[in-house]
Amino acid sequence: MKTKKVLLYLVIAFAVFYMYSRPAEAATAVKGMFNGISSGAGQLAMFFSKLFN
C-alpha cells in the first residue's frame, strides 16, 4: 500500500513538473488523450447501436 502511494506521488510530481517546464507539449498530450477517449466512446456507441439494430 505504501509503494502505491509513493508511485502516485511520483506520477503527480512528474505531471506538475512536465506542465510547468513544457506547457505547450503538456496541453497537446492532454488534448490527444481526450481525443482518444472521445473516439473510443464513439466507436463503442456505434458497436452497441449496430448490435441492437
MMTF fields as JSON, N, C-alpha, C and O atoms, coordinates in Angstrom:
{
  "mmtfVersion": "1.0.0",
  "mmtfProducer": "UNKNOWN",
  "numBonds": 211,
  "numAtoms": 212,
  "numGroups": 53,
  "numChains": 1,
  "numModels": 1,
  "chainsPerModel": [1],
  "groupsPerChain": [53],
  "chainIdList": ["A"],
  "bondAtomList": [4, 2, 8, 6, 12, 10, 16, 14, 20, 18, 24, 22, 28, 26, 32, 30, 36, 34, 40, 38, 44, 42, 48, 46, 52, 50, 56, 54, 60, 58, 64, 62, 68, 66, 72, 70, 76, 74, 80, 78, 84, 82, 88, 86, 92, 90, 96, 94, 100, 98, 104, 102, 108, 106, 112, 110, 116, 114, 120, 118, 124, 122, 128, 126, 132, 130, 136, 134, 140, 138, 144, 142, 148, 146, 152, 150, 156, 154, 160, 158, 164, 162, 168, 166, 172, 170, 176, 174, 180, 178, 184, 182, 188, 186, 192, 190, 196, 194, 200, 198, 204, 202, 208, 206],
  "bondOrderList": [1, 1, 1, 1, 1, 1, 1, 1, 1, 1, 1, 1, 1, 1, 1, 1, 1, 1, 1, 1, 1, 1, 1, 1, 1, 1, 1, 1, 1, 1, 1, 1, 1, 1, 1, 1, 1, 1, 1, 1, 1, 1, 1, 1, 1, 1, 1, 1, 1, 1, 1, 1],
  "groupList": [{"groupName": "MET", "atomNameList": ["N", "CA", "C", "O"], "elementList": ["N", "C", "C", "O"], "formalChargeList": [0, 0, 0, 0], "bondAtomList": [1, 0, 2, 1, 3, 2], "bondOrderList": [1, 1, 2], "singleLetterCode": "M", "chemCompType": "L-PEPTIDE LINKING"}, {"groupName": "LYS", "atomNameList": ["N", "CA", "C", "O"], "elementList": ["N", "C", "C", "O"], "formalChargeList": [0, 0, 0, 0], "bondAtomList": [1, 0, 2, 1, 3, 2], "bondOrderList": [1, 1, 2], "singleLetterCode": "K", "chemCompType": "L-PEPTIDE LINKING"}, {"groupName": "THR", "atomNameList": ["N", "CA", "C", "O"], "elementList": ["N", "C", "C", "O"], "formalChargeList": [0, 0, 0, 0], "bondAtomList": [1, 0, 2, 1, 3, 2], "bondOrderList": [1, 1, 2], "singleLetterCode": "T", "chemCompType": "L-PEPTIDE LINKING"}, {"groupName": "VAL", "atomNameList": ["N", "CA", "C", "O"], "elementList": ["N", "C", "C", "O"], "formalChargeList": [0, 0, 0, 0], "bondAtomList": [1, 0, 2, 1, 3, 2], "bondOrderList": [1, 1, 2], "singleLetterCode": "V", "chemCompType": "L-PEPTIDE LINKING"}, {"groupName": "LEU", "atomNameList": ["N", "CA", "C", "O"], "elementList": ["N", "C", "C", "O"], "formalChargeList": [0, 0, 0, 0], "bondAtomList": [1, 0, 2, 1, 3, 2], "bondOrderList": [1, 1, 2], "singleLetterCode": "L", "chemCompType": "L-PEPTIDE LINKING"}, {"groupName": "TYR", "atomNameList": ["N", "CA", "C", "O"], "elementList": ["N", "C", "C", "O"], "formalChargeList": [0, 0, 0, 0], "bondAtomList": [1, 0, 2, 1, 3, 2], "bondOrderList": [1, 1, 2], "singleLetterCode": "Y", "chemCompType": "L-PEPTIDE LINKING"}, {"groupName": "ILE", "atomNameList": ["N", "CA", "C", "O"], "elementList": ["N", "C", "C", "O"], "formalChargeList": [0, 0, 0, 0], "bondAtomList": [1, 0, 2, 1, 3, 2], "bondOrderList": [1, 1, 2], "singleLetterCode": "I", "chemCompType": "L-PEPTIDE LINKING"}, {"groupName": "ALA", "atomNameList": ["N", "CA", "C", "O"], "elementList": ["N", "C", "C", "O"], "formalChargeList": [0, 0, 0, 0], "bondAtomList": [1, 0, 2, 1, 3, 2], "bondOrderList": [1, 1, 2], "singleLetterCode": "A", "chemCompType": "L-PEPTIDE LINKING"}, {"groupName": "PHE", "atomNameList": ["N", "CA", "C", "O"], "elementList": ["N", "C", "C", "O"], "formalChargeList": [0, 0, 0, 0], "bondAtomList": [1, 0, 2, 1, 3, 2], "bondOrderList": [1, 1, 2], "singleLetterCode": "F", "chemCompType": "L-PEPTIDE LINKING"}, {"groupName": "SER", "atomNameList": ["N", "CA", "C", "O"], "elementList": ["N", "C", "C", "O"], "formalChargeList": [0, 0, 0, 0], "bondAtomList": [1, 0, 2, 1, 3, 2], "bondOrderList": [1, 1, 2], "singleLetterCode": "S", "chemCompType": "L-PEPTIDE LINKING"}, {"groupName": "ARG", "atomNameList": ["N", "CA", "C", "O"], "elementList": ["N", "C", "C", "O"], "formalChargeList": [0, 0, 0, 0], "bondAtomList": [1, 0, 2, 1, 3, 2], "bondOrderList": [1, 1, 2], "singleLetterCode": "R", "chemCompType": "L-PEPTIDE LINKING"}, {"groupName": "PRO", "atomNameList": ["N", "CA", "C", "O"], "elementList": ["N", "C", "C", "O"], "formalChargeList": [0, 0, 0, 0], "bondAtomList": [1, 0, 2, 1, 3, 2], "bondOrderList": [1, 1, 2], "singleLetterCode": "P", "chemCompType": "L-PEPTIDE LINKING"}, {"groupName": "GLU", "atomNameList": ["N", "CA", "C", "O"], "elementList": ["N", "C", "C", "O"], "formalChargeList": [0, 0, 0, 0], "bondAtomList": [1, 0, 2, 1, 3, 2], "bondOrderList": [1, 1, 2], "singleLetterCode": "E", "chemCompType": "L-PEPTIDE LINKING"}, {"groupName": "GLY", "atomNameList": ["N", "CA", "C", "O"], "elementList": ["N", "C", "C", "O"], "formalChargeList": [0, 0, 0, 0], "bondAtomList": [1, 0, 2, 1, 3, 2], "bondOrderList": [1, 1, 2], "singleLetterCode": "G", "chemCompType": "PEPTIDE LINKING"}, {"groupName": "ASN", "atomNameList": ["N", "CA", "C", "O"], "elementList": ["N", "C", "C", "O"], "formalChargeList": [0, 0, 0, 0], "bondAtomList": [1, 0, 2, 1, 3, 2], "bondOrderList": [1, 1, 2], "singleLetterCode": "N", "chemCompType": "L-PEPTIDE LINKING"}, {"groupName": "GLN", "atomNameList": ["N", "CA", "C", "O"], "elementList": ["N", "C", "C", "O"], "formalChargeList": [0, 0, 0, 0], "bondAtomList": [1, 0, 2, 1, 3, 2], "bondOrderList": [1, 1, 2], "singleLetterCode": "Q", "chemCompType": "L-PEPTIDE LINKING"}],
  "groupTypeList": [0, 1, 2, 1, 1, 3, 4, 4, 5, 4, 3, 6, 7, 8, 7, 3, 8, 5, 0, 5, 9, 10, 11, 7, 12, 7, 7, 2, 7, 3, 1, 13, 0, 8, 14, 13, 6, 9, 9, 13, 7, 13, 15, 4, 7, 0, 8, 8, 9, 1, 4, 8, 14],
  "groupIdList": [1, 2, 3, 4, 5, 6, 7, 8, 9, 10, 11, 12, 13, 14, 15, 16, 17, 18, 19, 20, 21, 22, 23, 24, 25, 26, 27, 28, 29, 30, 31, 32, 33, 34, 35, 36, 37, 38, 39, 40, 41, 42, 43, 44, 45, 46, 47, 48, 49, 50, 51, 52, 53],
  "secStructList": [7, 2, 2, 2, 2, 2, 2, 2, 2, 2, 2, 2, 2, 2, 2, 2, 2, 2, 2, 2, 2, 7, 2, 2, 2, 2, 2, 2, 2, 2, 2, 2, 2, 2, 2, 2, 2, 2, 2, 2, 2, 2, 2, 2, 2, 2, 2, 2, 2, 2, 2, 6, 7],
  "xCoordList": [0.831, 0.0, 0.867, 0.552, 1.948, 2.82, 3.511, 3.708, 3.88, 4.532, 3.583, 4.006, 2.32, 1.319, 1.217, 1.132, 1.224, 1.156, 2.387, 2.277, 3.551, 4.797, 4.782, 5.154, 4.36, 4.294, 3.288, 3.537, 2.162, 1.16, 1.731, 1.547, 2.419, 3.026, 4.1, 4.233, 4.856, 5.873, 5.233, 5.72, 4.16, 3.463, 2.884, 2.984, 2.288, 1.73, 2.832, 2.679, 3.941, 5.062, 5.617, 5.948, 5.719, 6.208, 5.248, 5.685, 3.941, 2.954, 3.023, 2.96, 3.149, 3.251, 4.534, 4.516, 5.635, 6.903, 6.807, 7.293, 6.184, 6.047, 5.189, 5.518, 4.09, 3.228, 3.944, 3.731, 4.778, 5.499, 6.63, 6.838, 7.36, 8.535, 8.181, 8.871, 7.126, 6.724, 5.2, 4.548, 4.641, 3.174, 2.518, 1.436, 3.145, 2.54, 2.472, 1.455, 3.56, 3.569, 2.598, 1.957, 2.486, 1.553, 0.113, -0.708, -0.187, -1.535, -1.838, -2.949, -0.858, -1.036, -1.275, -2.105, -0.555, -0.723, -2.117, -2.758, -2.589, -3.924, -4.994, -5.967, -4.81, -5.759, -5.824, -6.909, -4.684, -4.642, -5.313, -5.998, -5.109, -5.731, -7.26, -7.955, -7.781, -9.223, -9.777, -10.882, -9.025, -9.461, -9.543, -10.467, -8.591, -8.611, -9.78, -10.425, -10.058, -11.197, -12.505, -13.395, -12.616, -13.823, -14.014, -15.127, -12.946, -13.019, -13.43, -14.259, -12.855, -13.206, -14.654, -15.322, -15.149, -16.557, -17.475, -18.514, -17.097, -17.895, -17.934, -18.98, -16.796, -16.747, -17.568, -18.242, -17.514, -18.297, -19.794, -20.579, -20.185, -21.592, -22.05, -23.161, -21.186, -21.529, -21.686, -22.584, -20.809, -20.899, -22.25, -22.917, -22.663, -23.919, -25.109, -26.142, -24.968, -26.039, -26.239, -27.371, -25.143, -25.24, -25.674, -26.335, -25.303, -25.636, -27.128, -27.675, -27.794, -29.207, -30.111, -31.315, -29.592, -30.444, -30.813, -31.521],
  "yCoordList": [-1.198, 0.0, 1.25, 2.234, 1.209, 2.377, 2.634, 3.784, 1.557, 1.695, 2.351, 3.163, 2.006, 2.574, 4.092, 4.845, 4.534, 5.959, 6.692, 7.774, 6.103, 6.726, 6.859, 7.906, 5.814, 5.875, 6.92, 7.626, 7.022, 8.023, 9.425, 10.275, 9.669, 10.985, 11.289, 12.434, 10.289, 10.495, 10.841, 11.715, 10.163, 10.446, 11.859, 12.586, 12.245, 13.593, 14.639, 15.659, 14.391, 15.331, 15.465, 16.567, 14.352, 14.397, 15.177, 15.967, 14.963, 15.674, 17.181, 17.97, 17.574, 19.002, 19.585, 20.676, 18.874, 19.334, 19.46, 20.436, 18.482, 18.5, 19.682, 20.356, 19.934, 21.066, 22.395, 23.346, 22.461, 23.694, 23.925, 25.052, 22.877, 23.044, 23.07, 23.726, 22.372, 22.318, 22.395, 21.387, 23.555, 23.652, 23.361, 22.774, 23.757, 23.515, 22.017, 21.522, 21.302, 19.859, 19.142, 18.17, 19.618, 19.005, 19.202, 18.29, 20.384, 20.645, 19.761, 19.247, 19.583, 18.72, 17.277, 16.585, 16.82, 15.45, 15.252, 14.234, 16.208, 16.099, 16.137, 15.385, 17.015, 17.106, 15.783, 15.322, 15.182, 13.893, 12.796, 11.934, 12.838, 11.841, 11.963, 10.952, 13.178, 13.369, 13.003, 12.469, 13.284, 12.88, 11.361, 10.828, 10.673, 9.214, 8.654, 7.703, 9.23, 8.78, 9.032, 8.182, 10.196, 10.536, 9.592, 9.136, 9.301, 8.38, 6.981, 6.333, 6.528, 5.213, 5.144, 4.137, 6.2, 6.225, 6.202, 5.542, 6.915, 6.912, 5.536, 5.094, 4.863, 3.513, 2.535, 1.662, 2.677, 1.817, 2.055, 1.106, 3.313, 3.637, 3.045, 2.527, 3.125, 2.557, 1.04, 0.461, 0.405, -1.049, -1.433, -2.328, -0.766, -1.125, -0.741, -1.41, 0.324, 0.713, -0.379, -0.76, -0.874, -1.937, -3.261, -4.068, -3.481, -4.726, -4.859, -5.954, -3.767, -3.819, -3.427, -3.276, -3.257, -2.953, -4.193, -4.129],
  "zCoordList": [0.0, 0.0, 0.0, -0.669, 0.744, 0.823, -0.51, -0.904, -1.205, -2.504, -3.499, -4.321, -3.428, -4.318, -4.114, -5.085, -2.865, -2.564, -3.082, -3.659, -2.876, -3.329, -4.846, -5.376, -5.55, -7.008, -7.478, -8.455, -6.794, -7.135, -6.975, -7.846, -5.873, -5.644, -6.685, -7.119, -7.085, -8.117, -9.463, -10.181, -9.796, -11.057, -11.036, -12.025, -9.927, -9.807, -9.884, -10.555, -9.199, -9.238, -10.651, -11.088, -11.363, -12.734, -13.626, -14.462, -13.455, -14.264, -14.017, -14.959, -12.764, -12.438, -13.022, -13.592, -12.884, -13.449, -14.964, -15.535, -15.62, -17.076, -17.522, -18.498, -16.809, -17.155, -16.942, -17.695, -15.935, -15.64, -16.632, -17.081, -16.979, -17.837, -19.323, -20.103, -19.726, -21.146, -21.252, -21.528, -21.04, -21.028, -22.382, -22.42, -23.489, -24.801, -25.1, -25.583, -24.811, -25.049, -24.117, -24.516, -22.873, -21.93, -22.407, -22.308, -22.921, -23.422, -24.627, -24.758, -25.504, -26.664, -26.236, -26.825, -25.217, -24.723, -24.138, -24.399, -23.355, -22.756, -23.843, -23.791, -24.822, -25.932, -26.694, -27.048, -26.943, -27.627, -26.818, -27.368, -25.508, -24.644, -24.699, -24.801, -24.633, -24.693, -26.066, -26.165, -27.12, -28.457, -28.562, -29.177, -27.972, -27.976, -27.199, -27.642, -26.052, -25.245, -25.988, -25.998, -26.604, -27.357, -28.534, -28.795, -29.235, -30.367, -29.911, -30.55, -28.822, -28.284, -27.855, -28.087, -27.232, -26.813, -28.03, -28.014, -29.074, -30.302, -30.946, -31.422, -30.958, -31.532, -30.698, -31.246, -29.391, -28.511, -28.714, -28.734, -28.864, -29.114, -30.444, -30.55, -31.459, -32.766, -32.667, -33.278, -31.896, -31.714, -31.125, -31.645, -30.042, -29.414, -30.278, -30.25, -31.039, -31.964, -33.018, -33.315, -33.576, -34.59, -33.976, -34.63, -32.728, -32.048, -31.825, -31.95, -31.497, -31.152, -32.311, -32.105, -33.505, -34.679, -35.411, -36.416]
}
